[in-house]
């Protein structure tokens, strides 16, 4: 397996007040977001025909989505072959959280780094 991570798939963090924080990011940084967040589209350097994206989302402070991590953020890394990567990570004794999930948005899996940061791994659908 050559490539593992090919880009940042998303940045997620908790907020005390989502509406106020979304307004701040819109006003001062120009990030326009829907209720769930925003998407930044980009092309891969090694494959310029491949249009992909990075998600940006603010979660309510009470969210359980980032658990079991105790941190207020999570990075989503985009990968090319999630099944293969997860098999390799299991062999390397990386802490895996849950099972691979598939949806119209692609395939997702989660791991913890040595400091307990939850990491989301995402293989986008081929038609993104």
C-alpha positions as CSV (number, residue, x, y, z in Angstrom):
1,X,0.0,0.0,0.0
2,X,1.6,3.2,-1.2
3,X,-0.7,6.1,-0.4
4,X,-2.7,6.3,2.8
5,X,-3.9,9.9,3.3
6,X,-4.3,12.0,0.2
7,X,-5.7,15.2,1.7
8,X,-7.8,16.8,4.4
9,X,-11.4,15.7,4.1
10,X,-12.8,17.8,6.9
11,X,-12.2,19.8,10.0
12,X,-14.8,19.5,12.8
13,X,-15.0,21.3,16.1
14,X,-17.3,22.0,19.0
15,X,-18.8,25.3,19.8
16,X,-20.7,26.9,22.8
17,X,-22.9,28.8,20.3
18,X,-23.0,27.5,16.7
19,X,-25.0,30.4,15.3
20,X,-22.7,33.1,16.8
21,X,-19.6,31.3,15.7
22,X,-20.8,30.6,12.2
23,X,-21.7,34.3,11.9
24,X,-18.2,35.3,13.1
25,X,-16.5,33.0,10.5
26,X,-18.8,34.4,7.8
27,X,-18.2,38.0,8.7
28,X,-14.5,37.9,9.4
29,X,-13.3,35.0,7.1
30,X,-16.0,34.8,4.5
31,X,-16.9,31.2,5.2
32,X,-20.5,30.8,4.2
33,X,-22.0,27.7,5.7
34,X,-25.2,25.7,5.7
35,X,-26.7,24.4,8.9
36,X,-24.3,21.5,8.8
37,X,-21.2,23.5,7.6
38,X,-19.3,24.4,4.5
39,X,-17.4,22.7,1.7
40,X,-14.2,23.8,0.0
41,X,-13.7,22.2,-3.4
42,X,-10.2,21.5,-4.7
43,X,-8.3,19.4,-7.2
44,X,-5.6,16.8,-6.5
45,X,-2.1,17.8,-7.5
46,X,-1.3,14.2,-8.6
47,X,-4.6,13.9,-10.4
48,X,-6.0,17.4,-11.5
49,X,-9.1,15.8,-13.1
50,X,-10.2,14.6,-9.7
51,X,-12.4,17.3,-8.2
52,X,-12.8,16.7,-4.4
53,X,-13.6,18.7,-1.3
54,X,-12.9,19.5,2.3
55,X,-15.8,19.8,4.8
56,X,-15.8,22.4,7.6
57,X,-18.3,22.0,10.3
58,X,-19.1,23.4,13.8
59,X,-20.8,20.9,16.1
60,X,-22.8,21.7,19.2
61,X,-20.8,21.3,22.4
62,X,-23.0,18.4,23.5
63,X,-22.3,16.3,20.4
64,X,-21.3,12.7,20.9
65,X,-19.8,12.4,17.4
66,X,-16.3,13.1,18.5
67,X,-16.4,10.5,21.2
68,X,-14.6,8.5,22.6
69,X,-12.1,11.4,22.3
70,X,-12.3,14.0,25.0
71,X,-11.1,16.7,22.6
72,X,-13.2,19.4,21.0
73,X,-12.0,18.8,17.5
74,X,-11.6,16.1,14.9
75,X,-9.8,16.0,11.6
76,X,-11.1,13.9,8.7
77,X,-8.4,12.7,6.3
78,X,-9.3,11.7,2.8
79,X,-8.0,8.3,1.7
80,X,-8.0,6.3,-1.6
81,X,-8.7,2.8,-0.3
82,X,-10.3,2.7,3.1
83,X,-10.7,-1.1,3.3
84,X,-7.1,-1.7,2.6
85,X,-6.0,1.1,4.9
86,X,-8.1,-0.2,7.8
87,X,-6.7,-3.7,7.4
88,X,-3.1,-2.3,7.5
89,X,-4.0,-0.1,10.6
90,X,-5.4,-3.2,12.4
91,X,-2.2,-5.1,11.7
92,X,-0.3,-2.1,13.1
93,X,-2.4,-2.3,16.3
94,X,-3.9,1.2,15.8
95,X,-7.0,1.7,18.0
96,X,-10.1,1.4,15.7
97,X,-13.4,3.0,16.8
98,X,-16.4,1.2,15.4
99,X,-16.9,-0.3,12.0
100,X,-16.6,1.1,8.5
101,X,-19.8,2.9,7.5
102,X,-21.0,3.5,3.9
103,X,-23.4,6.1,2.7
104,X,-24.1,8.3,-0.4
105,X,-21.2,10.5,1.0
106,X,-18.7,7.7,0.8
107,X,-17.0,5.3,3.2
108,X,-16.0,6.3,6.7
109,X,-14.0,4.8,9.5
110,X,-12.5,6.1,12.8
111,X,-9.3,5.6,14.7
112,X,-7.6,7.1,17.8
113,X,-4.1,8.5,17.8
114,X,-1.8,7.8,20.8
115,X,-3.1,11.0,22.6
116,X,-6.7,10.0,22.2
117,X,-7.6,12.3,19.3
118,X,-10.4,10.8,17.2
119,X,-9.5,10.7,13.5
120,X,-12.1,10.2,10.8
121,X,-10.9,8.5,7.6
122,X,-13.0,9.1,4.5
123,X,-13.0,7.5,1.0
124,X,-15.2,9.8,-1.1
125,X,-17.7,8.3,-3.6
126,X,-16.3,8.1,-7.1
127,X,-18.8,10.7,-8.4
128,X,-18.0,13.5,-5.9
